[in-house]
Amino acid sequence: HTPQSLLNGMPPTIMPDPVQIQGSAGDLILAHYALAHAAAQNIGPHVRYAIFYRLQHVRHAEQKWESMADLWLEYAGMREIAKDAAASG
């Protein structure tokens, strides 16, 4: 599938079982936009607050489709780390 195929909805995808991330007050969770994610029900007695910041590369508008196929295109520091990790297998 190409990134543009998402305009027609999410294609059938086999996903592993989900893993819930549980944080504490004040924790910061950084997640790549391509990470499959969903919200979990708050069953605790306290209101849960969250703030979302969506960072965007200065050239994102001109390379948005390419960035969906190359997950680290807009993250120069991670490109080398990902390349080294892939090489070490």
N, C-alpha and C positions, 0 to 999 in steps of 0.2 A: 504494500500500500504506500502511496505517496502522502506527504503531509496534507495536500489539497483534498485527499479522499475524506478527511475529517469533516469537510463541509457537508457531507452526506450522512453524518452521524458516526458514532464510534463503531469501527468494524469489530466483528466477533474476535475476541481475544481470550486466550487461556491464561488465567492469572493464578499465581500461587495463593495459598491461604493467607489472609491478612494478618498483620502483626500490629497490635495496638501500641502506640507510643504514649507512655504516661509521664507527664512532666509535673513538676512542682511549681508553686507560685514563683514567678520571676524567671523561669527557665526560658531559654531561647531555642527555638527549633528552626534550623535553616533547611529548606527542602527545595530541590530542583523542580521546576514546573512540570517536568515529565514524570515525576514520581506519582504512581497511582495513589489516590488518596480519597478519603471521605471523612465525614464528621461522625463522631461516636456520641451516643446519648449520654447526657450528664445525669447520673443517678445519685450524685452526692447531694448533700443538703445545702450547698452554697452555689451562688450564681457563678458561672464560669465566664470570664471575660477573655477576649482574644483581640489582638491587633494584627492586621495583615499589611505588610508592605510588599508591594510588587515593584522590584527593581527592573529597570529597562535599559538596555545598552543604547548608547546614543545613535547607533546605526540600525537599531532593530526594525524600524519601519521598512527600510530598504532590503533587509535580509531575513525577514520573518520566516519565510518558507524554508530557506536554507538552514536557519537555526533550528527548525523542528527536525530536520534530518541529521544534523550535526550537533548533538546535545551540548558540546563544549565550545561551539563557535564563538560565543560571546563572553566566554570566561577564559581569558588568556592564561591566567595562572593555573587553571585546572587542565588545560590542554596537555601540558607536559606530564602532569601527574597521571592523567588517564592513559596517555600513550605509554608511559613507563609501566603502569599496572597491567596493561594489555600485553606488553612484551614479556613481562615476567610470568604471565599466565596464571 
